[in-house]
Amino acid sequence: MIVCVCHRISDREIARHARAGMGFDEIQFELGVATQCGQCEGCARDVVAQCSASCPTANIKLASNLLEGSTWQTLQPFSQLSPSA
């Protein structure tokens, strides 16, 4: 379904970007959705919210922020591992 008539952006296109981990502002900048008449903003935000809620692994890049200062053990690069017997 076309969400943004001005730029001919579909819900599938918005959802694809949201599942890739992009937020509404990033999608708006990338696709131009809700930048002309603004009538589609509510629907576009709903699509982004639904995709973010149904696909939490899309936001895995945020996990790198959690690792900073964490007590988790860091993994050694594969090249530094000694061969097992």
C-alpha positions in Angstrom: 0.0 0.0 0.0 1.3 3.5 -0.8 1.8 5.5 2.4 3.4 8.6 1.0 1.5 9.7 -2.1 3.8 12.7 -2.7 6.9 10.5 -3.0 5.2 7.2 -3.8 6.7 5.4 -0.8 5.0 2.1 0.1 4.6 0.5 3.5 6.9 -2.3 2.4 9.7 0.1 1.6 9.3 1.8 5.0 9.2 -1.6 6.7 12.3 -2.8 4.9 14.3 0.2 6.1 12.9 -0.2 9.7 13.8 -3.9 9.8 17.3 -2.8 8.8 17.5 -0.9 12.0 16.7 2.6 10.8 14.5 4.9 12.9 11.8 7.2 11.6 14.1 10.2 11.2 16.6 8.2 9.2 13.9 6.7 7.0 12.5 10.2 6.5 15.9 11.5 5.4 16.6 8.5 3.2 13.2 8.1 1.4 11.7 11.6 1.8 8.6 10.2 3.5 6.5 12.9 5.3 8.6 15.8 3.9 6.1 17.3 1.5 2.5 17.6 2.7 3.0 15.6 5.9 -0.3 13.7 5.7 1.5 10.3 5.8 3.6 10.9 8.9 1.3 9.2 11.3 0.9 6.1 9.1 4.7 6.0 8.4 5.5 6.2 12.1 3.1 3.4 12.8 4.8 1.2 10.2 8.2 1.9 11.7 6.9 1.2 15.3 5.3 -2.1 14.2 8.5 -3.2 12.6 10.7 -2.2 15.5 8.4 -4.1 17.9 8.1 -7.2 15.8 11.8 -7.4 14.9 13.9 -6.5 17.9 17.0 -8.0 16.4 17.0 -5.2 13.8 18.3 -2.9 16.5 21.3 -5.1 17.3 23.7 -2.3 16.5 22.5 -0.7 19.8 24.0 -3.6 21.7 27.5 -2.3 21.0 26.7 0.7 23.2 25.8 -1.7 26.0 29.2 -3.5 25.8 31.1 -0.3 26.6 32.0 -0.4 30.3 30.5 -3.8 30.7 31.9 -6.7 32.7 31.3 -9.1 29.9 34.3 -11.0 28.6 35.5 -9.9 25.2 36.1 -12.5 22.6 39.4 -13.0 21.0 39.6 -12.7 17.2 39.6 -16.1 15.5 43.2 -15.6 14.3 44.5 -15.3 17.9 42.9 -18.6 19.1 45.3 -21.5 19.6 44.4 -24.7 17.7 42.8 -27.3 19.8 44.2 -30.8 20.1 
